[in-house]
Amino acid sequence: MTISSDEEDGQLILSIGDTGKGMSLQQVNQVFMPFFSSKAGGTGLGLPFVLKTVEEHGGTISVESEVGRGTRFLLKFPRAANAAIELESIKQTVVS
């Protein structure tokens, strides 16, 4: 497993990757869908919850995967100062 962080254009970028079995394109396209799981006994609720939480904090999450080579999740978050401005903008839009 590889975890790294960086900052680019006022965003914190967190990369989490592995060298596991990877996912097919179909699996990648479904990975954030509720109740989709490739694991026996999995609920399929973990990654949809992660996606919702990341988006609620003004971030984005994407996934890259190759069968037989592994998977990498890329999370991007605005810097705290930018996030506060964006949150205030969202609040004003909701109230208006």
N, C-alpha and C positions, 0 to 999 in steps of 0.2 A: 504494500500500500504506500502511496506517495501523497503527501499533503503539502501544499505550498500556498503562500499568499503573496500578493503583489498589490500595487496601487497604480491605477492608470486613469487619467482624465477625471480625477476626483472620485473614483470608485475603488472600493476594496474588492479585490478579486481573490477568491478562495478556490483552489483546485484540489479535488480529491479523486484519486485514481487508483486502480488496481491492475494486476496482470492476470486476472481470473479468466473464466471461459468466455466473457463478453456476451453481447446480446445481438440478436438479429435486428434488422431494420424494423420489422414488425413489432418486436418487443420494445425497441427504443421509442417508437411512435405511441405505444400504449403505457409506458412506464409510469406516467403521472395520472392515469385514469383510475378512479376509485374502483376497488375490488379486483383489479388486475394483479395477478401474482404468478410468478414462475416457480415459486417454492411450494412444496407440499405443505399444507396447513397454514400457508400465508393468508393474511386477511386482505392484502392489497390496499391498505389504508396508510401505510407509512410514508411513502413518497408523495401522495396527494396532500397529506398533512404538512410535509416539509415544504412543498411548493406554495401552499396557502400561507404559511408562516413567513417564508422568504418574501413573497409578494406584499404581505401586510407591512413589511419593513422597507418597502420601496425597492426591493431587489428583484433579480431575475435568476433563473437557474436553467441550465441547459445540460444536455448529456451527449457524449460522443462514445461510441462503442464499436468494437470490431470483434467478430466471433473468433475465438482462439487467441485473442491478444489482450483483452481487457476493456475496462470502462472508465470514463472520466466524467465527473460532474463538475461543472463550472458555475460557481455562485458569485454574483456581482451585487454589491451593496453600495448605496451612495454614502459618502462621508457623512458623519453626524450632522454637521452644519447644513449640508444640502438636504438631508433627510428632514430636518426640522422645517425648512422652507417649503419642501414638497408636501409635508403633512399639513401645514397650515393652509396651503393652497387647496388641498383635498377637503379640509374641514369647511373652508369658505364655499366651495362648490356644493357640498352637501347641504349646508345651511341655506344657501341662496334659493 
